[in-house]
Amino acid sequence: MKAMALEKLAPCTTAEPLRILLLENSPQDAQAILHELRNAGLAVEATVVADRSGFEEALDSGQFAAVLAVDGLPGWNGIEALHFLRDSGKDIPFLLLTGSLGEEAAAEFIRQGFSDYVWKDRLTRLPVALKRTLEEKPIPGSADPLHQRLFGISPPCGLAVARFTVLAEALQPDLPG
């Protein structure tokens, strides 16, 4: 059987900036998160907040394509942020960034309404998780899904690209470097 080499795909770029609300109290971690998204070719306009009052104020004053939140903040957490978002009546994709959750707890969070979760020590997975989440979410008031506007690809193609990317990333450590 002939071995095939996987080539690293060029980053997928967005046609217009994604407005992201990032709930993170560490400036260094916030920079790392945004760097990972931008390094993957996403044009991101981020509003970074560090606490509940900042989150509530930003959510009331802006429209966001997605919310990214860490699971543990002093006196508040990602679950409470998700419940506040849902109670506000806004239907925005919400990704949990965690450094300490086990698989079972993360799966429970997905059942509670998180769109996805990403471990903070595996941030290279974040752009794929965000793109997939946005592909599955239609633009409010439009029949066209957001991914068509951002990436110019149809849903089956977009999902295939996302799944292939996840598979390629999973296999990449086994490839000779």
SVG drawing of the C-alpha trace seen along z (x, -y; Angstrom):
<svg xmlns="http://www.w3.org/2000/svg" viewBox="-36 -49 47 51">
<polyline fill="none" stroke="black" stroke-width="0.4" points="0.0,0.0 1.3,-3.4 1.8,-5.8 0.3,-9.3 1.7,-12.4 -0.7,-14.9 0.0,-18.5 -0.7,-21.3 -3.6,-23.2 -3.4,-27.0 -5.4,-28.8 -9.0,-29.5 -9.7,-33.3 -12.9,-35.0 -14.4,-37.6 -15.4,-39.9 -14.4,-40.2 -16.0,-38.0 -17.2,-39.9 -16.2,-37.7 -17.0,-38.3 -14.2,-36.7 -14.7,-36.2 -11.1,-35.7 -9.4,-37.3 -5.8,-36.6 -4.5,-39.1 -1.8,-36.6 -4.4,-33.8 -6.7,-36.3 -3.7,-37.2 -2.9,-33.5 -6.6,-32.7 -6.9,-35.6 -3.5,-34.8 -4.6,-31.2 -7.8,-32.4 -5.9,-35.0 -3.1,-32.6 -5.8,-30.3 -6.8,-33.1 -9.9,-34.4 -10.3,-38.1 -11.5,-38.7 -12.8,-41.8 -12.7,-40.9 -14.3,-42.4 -12.4,-41.0 -14.0,-41.2 -12.7,-39.8 -15.8,-39.6 -19.6,-39.3 -20.3,-43.1 -18.1,-43.5 -19.8,-40.5 -23.3,-41.7 -22.4,-45.2 -20.8,-44.0 -23.6,-41.6 -26.2,-44.4 -24.3,-46.8 -23.1,-44.7 -23.9,-42.0 -21.5,-39.0 -21.0,-36.0 -19.9,-33.9 -19.0,-33.9 -15.8,-32.3 -15.5,-31.9 -13.2,-30.3 -14.7,-27.9 -13.4,-29.4 -13.2,-33.0 -13.1,-34.4 -16.7,-34.4 -18.2,-33.5 -17.9,-30.8 -18.7,-29.8 -21.9,-28.0 -23.3,-31.1 -22.3,-33.2 -24.1,-30.7 -27.3,-30.9 -27.1,-34.7 -26.8,-34.7 -29.7,-32.3 -31.8,-34.3 -31.2,-37.4 -32.9,-35.8 -29.8,-35.9 -29.0,-32.8 -25.3,-33.1 -22.9,-30.2 -21.0,-29.7 -17.7,-27.9 -16.2,-26.9 -12.4,-27.2 -11.2,-25.0 -8.1,-23.9 -9.4,-21.5 -12.6,-19.7 -12.7,-16.0 -14.5,-14.4 -17.6,-13.7 -18.0,-17.2 -17.3,-18.7 -20.0,-16.4 -22.4,-17.6 -21.7,-21.2 -22.5,-20.4 -25.8,-18.9 -26.5,-22.2 -26.1,-24.3 -22.5,-25.0 -21.8,-24.8 -18.4,-23.1 -15.5,-23.1 -11.7,-23.4 -9.0,-22.7 -6.7,-25.7 -3.6,-23.5 -5.0,-22.5 -5.9,-25.9 -5.0,-24.8 -8.4,-23.1 -10.2,-26.4 -10.4,-27.8 -11.8,-24.4 -14.4,-24.3 -15.4,-27.9 -15.7,-27.5 -17.8,-24.3 -20.0,-26.0 -20.6,-29.0 -21.3,-26.7 -24.1,-25.1 -25.7,-28.4 -27.7,-30.3 -27.6,-34.1 -30.7,-35.5 -33.3,-36.7 -31.6,-35.0 -31.9,-31.7 -28.2,-31.7 -26.0,-30.2 -23.1,-32.3 -20.5,-30.0 -21.6,-30.8 -21.1,-34.5 -17.8,-33.9 -16.2,-31.1 -18.1,-31.0 -18.7,-27.3 -21.8,-25.1 -22.7,-23.3 -21.7,-19.8 -18.3,-21.1 -17.7,-23.2 -18.5,-20.3 -16.2,-18.0 -13.4,-20.5 -13.8,-20.9 -13.9,-17.1 -10.9,-16.5 -9.0,-19.3 -9.7,-17.6 -8.6,-14.2 -5.4,-15.7 -4.6,-17.4 -5.2,-14.2 -2.9,-12.3 -0.2,-15.0 1.8,-14.0 2.4,-10.6 3.8,-11.9 7.6,-12.1 8.8,-15.7"/>
</svg>
